[in-house]
Amino acid sequence: MNNTQHIDTIVFDLGGVLIDWNPRHLYRKIFNDEVEMERFLTEVCNSEWNERQDAGRPWTEGVAEAIKQHPHYEAEIRAYHERWPETLNGAIDDTVALLEALKRSGIRLLALTNWSNETFHFAEEQFSFLTQFEGILVSGYERLAKPDPRIFNLLIERYHLTPQRTIFIDDSLRNVEGARNVGLHALQFTDAQKLKQDLIALGVKFD
């Protein structure tokens, strides 16, 4: 990529990259049986169900739908919403340190997250590093979610991005591929050390 030395903007995903979000942090407190927990998170409150809240469906609707389909799990389903803050297990400190180093270097920083508009305030209250971003595009407010190309195009339009000068970072391969499909450079996150190496390889300089 001959133009990688001209990168001027980096866009971060939040959950799984900067924030340790996982429903298992909550459900290990509820289920004594790991196998049953995994079955619940695969068959009842699975990622597809949760993603509909991320795309703007009200939690009351999502919970009611799941209870109708799985009434014997009513209490466990309600916990997903009522005890949602317990799905957060703090910041991923190494990545936050990397974010702060990038901020000092002067590169433009944005975030694009699949997150319900009804629960995003919990993240804003808990994680002060979110103020490092010039802007955060939250799927629940836009009623669009990654990897839909429309949310990437909205990001580009709203913040006047040049895709060839922008890097998008996400732990989900399908979201990375979605970003690449609209012309963004995109990196799949595994850990902060590798991310830093990948950014340097794309011409990003640190302070």
N, C-alpha and C positions, 0 to 999 in steps of 0.2 A: 504494500500500500504506500504509494509515493507521497501521499498527502498526510500521513499520520503525524508528522512533526507539527502540523498546524492544528492539532486538537485544541479546542477552546472551551468545551463544555463536557462535564461528566454527569450522567444521570444514574442515580442509585435506586434500586429496589430497597425496601425496608425489611420486611419479614424474611428471615433466613439469611440476610446479608448484614444488617446493622442491629436488628432486634431479634432476640431468640423467642420467636413465636412458634408454639406447637400445641395443639389441643391435648396432646399426651401429658403435658405438664399439669393440666387439670384432671384428666381422666384417670391418671394413676392414683389419684386420691379417692376416686369413686369406685373403680373396679379393683377387686382383689385378684382377679384372673386376667393376666396379660393377653391371653388368647381371646377371651371374651371382649376385652377392650378393643383389640384390633378388629375383631368382627364388627363391633359397633361402629368404629370409625371407617369401616369399609362399606358396610351395608346400610347404616342408618344415617348418621351425621358424617357423611363422607365429604371429600374435597369438592365434588361437583355441587353438592347441596350448599356447602359454605360459600362457594364461589358465586352463587346467586345472590347471597347477601352482599358480597363484595361488589357485585354489579348493580346494587341499589334496591334489591328486594327488601322490604321491611322484615325485621327479625320476627315480628309477631306472625307474619305469613309463613315464613320458613319453619318456625317452630310448630305452628298448627298443622302444616302439611306433614311434617315428620311424625307428629303424634298420631295423626289420622292413619298413617301407614304402619306405624309401629307402636301401638298404644301401651304395650307392656314396658316400653322404655320411656314413658312420659317424663319421669323425674330426671333421668339422665339427659334427655333431649333438652328439657328446660334449663338444665345446668349450663349448657353450651352458651346460652345467652346471659342467664342470670349471674353466672360466675365467670364471665368472659375474661376479666382481668387476670384470672389465674392461668390463662393460656400464655401469658407473657412471663418470661424468665430472665428479664434484664437485657442489657445491651450486650452485643458482641464486641467486646472492648478493643480487640486488635483492629477490627474494621473501623471502629469509631476513631481510633488514633490515626488511621490512614486518612479518613475523611478530614480530620483536623489539619493534618499535614498538607493535604490538597488545598484546603481553605487558605492556609498561610501562603501557599504558592501563588495564589491569585486566580486560579482557574475557576470558571463558572460552575456552580454546583446546583443540581436540581434533583428531585426525587419523583419517582413514578411508582405508585403502590396499589396493589389490589387490596382494598381494605374497606370495610363497611363504614358508611358515613355515620352510623349510629354508635360505633365503638372507637373511631379514630381519636376522639378526644382523650381516651385513656392513654394513648401513646403520647399525645402532645403534653399531657400533664406529667408523664413519667420520664420522658427522654428529652433533656434540655438540648442535646446536640442537634435536634431537629431544626433549631433556629439557625444552624449553619447554612441551610439551604435558601437560595433565592426564592424558590417556589416549590411546592409539593402538589402534584396532581394525584388526587385520591379517587379511585375508581367509583366508589359508592356515591360520591357527589356528582360524578359525570354520567353515571348509569352505563358505563362502558368498562370492560375489564380486559387486561392482557390475557391472551395474545391477540385480541381483536386489533387489526391494523388501524381501526378508527381512533383508538386511544393513543397510539403512537403518533398518528398524524395530528391529532389534537395537541399533543405535547409540542410537536414541531411548530405548529401554527401559533399556539399561545405564547411560546417563548422565543419565537423567531429564530429557530435553530437551523443551522446548516448541517444536514445529516452527516456529510463526509467529515465534519469537524467535531462530531459528537460521539461519545462512548456511552453505551448503556450497559449496566451491570445488573445481573439477576441470577438467583440460584436455580431457576427453572429453565431447562433447556428449551422448552417450547416457547417461553417468553423471549429468550435470546434469539431464537430463530425468527420469531415475529418481528423483533426489532431489526434484524438483518434484512428482512423482506421489505422494509420501508426505507432501507438505505443507511441505517445507523451502523456504526461499529458496535459490536456487542460481545460481551465477555460473560461466560458462565462462572459464577462465584463458587469456589470450594473453600478457600481460606484466605486470610488477609495477606499472607506472605506471597502466595501465588498470584493474587490479584495485583499486588504491587509490581511483581515481575512482568505481568502481562501489560500493565499500564506503561511501564518503562519501555517495553518492546514496541508500544504504539506511539512512543515519542513524548509521553507525559513526563514532566520534570517535577521533582519534589523539592521542598525548601531545604 
